[in-house]
Structures are given as C-alpha cells and as structure tokens.
Amino acid sequence: MRSLRLLLIVTIVTLALAACGASGGNTGGNTTSNANSPVIIAWLPNESGSELKDARDAIGAVVSEVLGRPVEHRTTTDYLIAVEALVNNTAHLGFFGAEAYVQAHDKNNKVVPLVIPSGSDGRLETAVYYSWLAVVRGQEGNYQENGIYKIDNIQGKRFAFVSSSSTSGFRVPSANIIKYFSQQEKWKNLTADELIEGGPNKFFSEVQFGGSHQGAAVALLSGAVDVASFCDACVQNYVELVSGEENKPGAVYRVLNNASEPFDKFPGAEFVIISATPVINAPFVVNSGMLTADEIKRLQDKLTSDEVANNPRIFATKAEIDAGFKPLFRKTKDERFLVVDDAFFNPIRAMR
C-alpha cells in the first residue's frame, strides 16, 4: 500500500511538472532571463488557498516591478510538487519552510535563499514561528502530570503530521519526539522513518498526513486523529486565542465563526496546545539558474527595503486585517525581510 501511494505521488508530480514546463518560463540553468515569459512563484499548499490570493498578488507585484516581467503564481496541493518545481527549473521562486528548502537545495544546489521574514524586532535572532502539538479541548488532561504538560501519552495515539517535507509539521516534531522517547529502553532506537506509519507495535496506532497545516488541524478537529502537529503561522487566519498564553502549552484556541475553508465546517471548535517549539522562519527561495545574479540582487534590495516593510498588503497592519485582509505576514512592530545564506538553515539539517 505504501509503495502504491509513493507511485501515485511520483506520477502526480511528473504530470504536474510536465504541465509546468508546457506553460512557459525558463527551463533550466539559464543565466539570462526571457523578458517575455512570466516569473513563476511556487507556493506550498499552506499558502495556496483562495483566501490568500491578495497576499500572494502583493508579493507578485513587487517581483513584477523589479524584474519588469509578468508573474504567474503556481499554487499546489502537495509539498513535493512545489519543491520539485524549483528543483527541476519550472519555477523561479518559492515560499518554503526550512525543511522543504533544504530538501530542494540538496537536489539542486542552485536553489538558494532569497529573503526571510524577521522577528517582530526586525532581527534574524527572533525570526521564528512555532510548531505545535495540539489536542481537542477536553482531552488536554490526558497530557498533564501534576498540572504540567508532557508528551508521554502521545505514544499509541492516532497522530497527524503535515508532510514529510514540512519543517514544523514533521521535521521538528519528529526530532522532538525521538529525543524525548529515546530515553526509554523500548524506544531507544526510534527513528523518524518509524514515525511515518502507525499500527500494531508501532509508535503511533495510526498516522495521517494532512498535506497542509490546515489539513492536519482539520484532521484533529474532525476527530480523525487524537493529536496533530501544525504551526501557529499557518492557522492564524482561522483561529483566535481564548485563554492561556500565546504559543505556550495550555493555550486554548477557537476556530472563528466566519473562518474560511477548510475550517468553515468547525466554527467555534476549540483545541489546546500541549507542546510548542520555536522554528526558523520560512524563506523565500530562488532558483539561481533561472534568474541572473543581478536580478536576484535587485529582488533582495527591493524586498528588504523600508517600502516593502511598510507595505500593509505584505506586512499586514491590524487595520488591514480588521478590514478583512488575509495576510501572509503581520506587522506588529518592526517586521521586515532580511537576507540570509544557506548556512542559516544548518540547524534544520542537524535534526536530520
């Protein structure tokens, strides 16, 4: 069954990439750009929803202005399709989590970081979001000991990851689980591969992959799993904090009554965070074989400018959000884009 699923994914990716190649754009290793072809931006499933169209278009407008070329957004329903688009020279840019970036760079070293969103104080040191383990409200007591949240009882449960290419939805939580449980004799040789499939004598009784952070959260809310891993940033447009401290164990979040798909079927549903781990922010990445060094430098200069940092359609203000705008990034203080190099993501490599 697992081999059949893998074959199906490979087939889907192959067909998708063939379609990408047929739609135009530079197709491999070029150091000069075709001004008549679109710059293609690949988006992971988390950022591919219709509610984020205006936010994607705001990024696209900056890219188009700098390069003097039209922009085409390539939305996806599978992490692998987005990663392979950059790897196989059918997309110029992408917005990837750190793990997806590392996987892409491993396959094609011309895929490199472009910029990364900073922390609220404008620095790289605080450029993090959070990987959560969550349970539906009412079940949180099963994961406490003397009032302290612990993950001991996740073993044997039905569990949802996001994708094996997800940083906060797989790489970070799997590393944390292995580090914690490998102290026990029974699980001393536990590996990430062994967390992927559930069943008798496995670590989890059942394992699902949501395909996106939203999908993993919905698997939890629907009752399909007992525990799910997903990130704060990818669900912030759909939920609100109702008690506890943001991004801390014990925090309770509620689905907004007017939440868009796929949360529209769960208005008012609540879940509780039992574990929260800071994760390196997701970068925009570029295939340096498809854009020139000058084009990349001009993109970096523009994206890291005060103009972009103060663009409310890129770093959305509270007023924009209150007016109904669904952002990719939020302006709480001094957020902006910063330039990083490949080595910045070595902590993610170390988890592997």
N, C-alpha and C positions, 0 to 999 in steps of 0.2 A: 504493500500500500504506500509506504514512504517513497519507494522508487517510482511508483506511478505518479505521485504528487510532484516529485522532482522533475520527471519527464514533462509533465504538463506545464510546470513553471518555465522550463527551458524553451518549450515550444512557444509559449505566450511571448516570452522575451524576444525570441528570434523573429516572430511575426511583427512585434511592435517596433523593433529596430529596423526591420525592412521597410515598414511604413514611414519611420522617421527619415530614413535615407531617401525615400522617394519624394519627401515633401520639400526638399531643398536644404540649403546651408552647406558650409564647407564640410568635407567628408574625409578629413584625415591628414594630420601632420602639416597642414599649410601654415606658413609664416606670414602670409599676406591674406587680407580679407576681401571678400567679394561684396562691394557696396550695394549690390542689387539684391542680395539674399538676406533673409532675416537672421538676427541673432536669436538662437533658441535657448530658452531657460527651462531646465528640467526641475520639476517640483515633486517632492515626496508626497505620498498620499495624505499626510497630516495637513499639508498646506495647499491641497488641490481642490478643496471644497468650493462650491459656488459662492459661499458667504465671504470668501477671502479674495474674490476677483478684483475688487477695487484696490486692495492692498498689493496684490501681485502687479496690477497695472501701474501703480505708483513706482514700484521698482523698475518695471519695464520702461517707463517714461524716462527715467534717469539714464538707463543704459542706451536707449534710442537717441537721446540728446547728445550724449558723449560720443557715440560711435557714428552718428548720422545714418543709422540703419534701422529698419523696422525690427520689432521684437515679436517673437512668437513664444507663447507660454505652452510648455508641454506638461500638462498635468497627468498624473499617473494614479493607478490603483495598487501598485506593488513597488516596494523599495527597490527590488532587483532591476526593474525596468528603468527607473530613474538613474541608478548607479551605472548600468550598462550604457545608457545614452551618453554619459560623459566619457566612459572608458572607450567606447567604440566610435568616438568622433561624430556623433549625431546630435550632440548638444554642446553649446559653447559654455554655458554657465549652469550652476545648480545651487540649491539651498539644501545642504545636507547636515545631518547630525555628524558628530565627530567620528563615530564608528563607520558610518556609510562613507565618509570622506576617506578614512584610512583604507577601507576596502577598495575604493576606486583608485586611490594613489598606488596601492600595491599592484593593481592590474595594469595601470598606465601612469607612469611617473610624471607625465605631462599634466595630469590633473593636480592642481596645487591650490592652496587657499588664496582667496581674493581679499575678503574682509570678514570681520566677525563683529557682532554687536557687543558693546562693552557692558559692564555693570552699571548700576544706577549712578555711580560716581564718575563715570567716564573712563574707568581704568580696566586693564586686562585682568588684574588680580581678582576682580569681582565679577568677571564675565561668566556667570554660572546660572543655570536653571536647576530644577530638582526632579530627580527620579523618585517616584512614589511607589510604595506597595499599599494597596487600598483594599478595604472590605466594605460590604454594605453596612449601613448603620444598624445596630442591634447585634452584630456579630463581633464587635471590637473587643468585648470582654474575653473572648477566646484567645486573644493575643496579648494578654496582660498577665503580669505576675507581680503581686503586691502594688498594683497601680502603675507599673512600668511596662511600656510596650516592648515586647520581644517577638522574634520571628520563629521561635521554636515550633509552633503549631502549624506553620505553613506546610510542613512535611506531610505528605499523604493527601493534601487537598487538591482540588481542581484549580489549575492556575492558567492565567492568560499572560503571555508576553505580547509584544507588538510585532516584531520581525527580528530575525537573526542579524539583520543589518542595522538595527536600531541601537543607539547608544544608551539612552535612558530607559528604553523599553526592552532591552535584552542584555547588552554587554555589561552595564553597571550592575543591575540587579543580580545577574547570574554570578558575577565576580563576588558580590557581597554574600550571596547565599553559600557559595563554595567556601569562602573564607570563614564564615561562621560555622557551618556544619562540618567542615573537615576536621574540626577539633574533636569530633565524636568518632569513636572507633568504627562504627558502622559506615560512616560516610567519609572516611579519611582519604579515599581516592576519588571522591566525587569530581566530575568534570562538567564543563559547560555542555558538551555533547549529550551527556546523560540527563540533562535537564530538559532537553528538547522534546522527548517523548515520555508520556506517562503510561501507567499500567501497573499490574501486579509486580511487586518487588522493585518498582521504580521509585524515584524520589517523590514525584507527584503522581497522584492517581490518574490524572488526565491533564493534558497540556493543549492549549489552543493558542493560535497566533491571530491577533486581531487585525493585522495588516496595516493598521494605523493606531496612533494613541487613542483616537476617538473610538476605534473599533474595539480595543482592549477594554476601555472604560465601559462601553455598552455591553460587552460580554459579562462584566461584573454586575451591572445594573439589571440585566435581564435574567440573572440567576444561572447563567450558563457555567460560571466558574465561581469559586469561593474567594479567590484572591487574584488581583490583577496588578500588573506593573504598567504604569504610564506616567507622563510628565505633566508638570503644572502648566507649562507654557502652551501646550497643545490643547488643553481643555479650558483655558482661562476665559474664552469667549462664550462658554456654555454654562459655567457654574459660578456660584458665589460662596464665600466663606461665611458660615453661620455661627460657628463657635470655635474656640481654640486659637492658636497662633499659626499664621500662615506658614506652610511648609514645615510644620513640626508634627511629630506623632500625636495623635489625639485630635488634630484639626478636623472639623466636620464641614463638608462641602455639600451644597444643594444644587441640583440642576435648575436652571432658570425656567420659569413658566413659559417664556417665549423662545426657548432655545431652538436653534435650527437643527436640521438633520445632522447626525443620526440620533441626537438627544431629544428630539421633539416627542418621542414616544414615552419619555420618562420625566415629565415635568414634576418638580418637587422631590424627586428621588434623592436620597442622601447617602453619602459614603464617608468613611473615616480613614485617615492616613495612619498606618501603623509603622511606616518607615519612610524616611525622606533623606536622600543623598544628593549633595551638590554635584553637578555635572558641567563640564566645559561647554560653553555656548556653541550652538551650531554655526558653522561658517557658510558664507557664500564661497563657492569654488569655481575655478575656471580651467578649461582645457587650454593650456598654453600652446598647444599645437594648432589651435584653431583661431586664436587671436594673436596679434603681434605684441611684442614686449611694450611698444609704445601705447597700444590700445589698452593693455592691462594697466599700465601706469596711469593713464588718463582716467580709467574707471576708478582706480583706487583713490586718486586725488579728488575726484568728484564725490565719491561715496563717503569719504572721510571728512568732507567739508562741513562747515557750520550750516550751510544752506540745507544740506540733506539732514543733518542732525536736528534742524528746526522745522523740517517738513512734517506737518501734522498728519499727512497721509502715509508717511513712512514710520516715524516715531509718533504714534497717535497720542494726542493730548486727551485729558479727561473729557473736555468739551466735545471732541470728535467722537469719542466712544459713547458718551451720553446721547449724542445725536443719532446713534445707530451704526456708526462705522465699526467694522470688524477688523482689527489690526493684526499684523504680523508681529509688530514691536510696539512697546508702550513708552511714552515719555513721562517718567515720574520725577526725574531730576536732570542728570547730565548725560543720559544715554546717547551714544553715537557709534558709528562704525570705526574700527581700528584695523590696521594691517598686522597680520601675523604670518609666521613662516611654518613650514611643515613640522618642525621640531616641537612646536607648541602643542601638538597632539600626541606626543610621546607617552603621556600618562595613560591615554586610552590604549595605546599599543601594549603598554606594560600589563594591562588587565588581561591580555590575550595569552 
